[in-house]
Amino acid sequence: MAIVIRKEYQNKHIGRAVVKTILNRAREIGKKEIIVEIYSFNKQSQKMFLSVGFKKIDEEHLKIEL
């Protein structure tokens, strides 16, 4: 799954809201962790995922325990 926010809608916390909704649903269905892949040059997206609790596991992967 990819989450893409059009340029004119970025920096309005839409992506953060989408990710939080996905995390809540993952908890509801019993997922224990989520790993995401974000290109290393995409610092803005990496920063957003870190802000909601993900931890960096390597240059392009982040993980959250649910």
TIMI-599749 format. One record per residue (C-alpha): residue number from 1; chain; x, y, z. Coordinates in steps of 0.001 Angstrom, whole numbers, plus 500000, padded with zeros to 6 digits. Example, Ala and Ser with C-alpha at 12.3 -4.5 7.8 and 13.67 -1.06 7.14 Angstrom:
BEGIN
1,A,512300,495500,507800
2,A,513670,498940,507140
END
This chain:
BEGIN
1,A,500000,500000,500000
2,A,501240,503500,499251
3,A,500130,506705,500906
4,A,500540,509718,498646
5,A,499393,513231,499515
6,A,499217,515762,496681
7,A,501671,518628,497025
8,A,498998,521254,497704
9,A,497637,519195,500623
10,A,500976,518391,502260
11,A,501884,519863,505659
12,A,498239,519841,506768
13,A,498590,516638,508870
14,A,496461,514630,506430
15,A,499112,511921,506037
16,A,499538,511704,509805
17,A,495769,511247,510224
18,A,495728,508521,507570
19,A,498627,506670,509224
20,A,497003,506901,512667
21,A,493762,505496,511232
22,A,495660,502612,509618
23,A,497487,501907,512905
24,A,494209,501872,514841
25,A,492697,499434,512355
26,A,495811,497233,512492
27,A,495453,497050,516286
28,A,491758,496161,515955
29,A,492547,493194,513714
30,A,495371,491976,515921
31,A,498522,493049,514106
32,A,501583,493115,516346
33,A,503876,495311,514258
34,A,503986,497353,511089
35,A,507083,497862,508950
36,A,507128,500592,506310
37,A,509556,501279,503490
38,A,510308,504914,502728
39,A,513048,505959,500318
40,A,516002,507426,502188
41,A,515725,510731,500279
42,A,512123,511206,501501
43,A,513054,512860,504793
44,A,509660,514551,505186
45,A,507788,511221,505182
46,A,510349,509560,507436
47,A,510014,512426,509920
48,A,506215,512080,509937
49,A,506353,508328,510586
50,A,508893,508846,513380
51,A,506561,511435,514923
52,A,503764,508851,515297
53,A,505997,506284,516992
54,A,507876,504395,514301
55,A,511551,503586,514913
56,A,514190,503450,512217
57,A,515509,499924,511599
58,A,517693,500754,508593
59,A,518108,503444,505945
60,A,514705,502875,504290
61,A,512659,500859,506818
62,A,510803,501929,509936
63,A,508875,499779,512389
64,A,506253,500225,515075
65,A,505175,497705,517700
66,A,501414,497736,518211
END
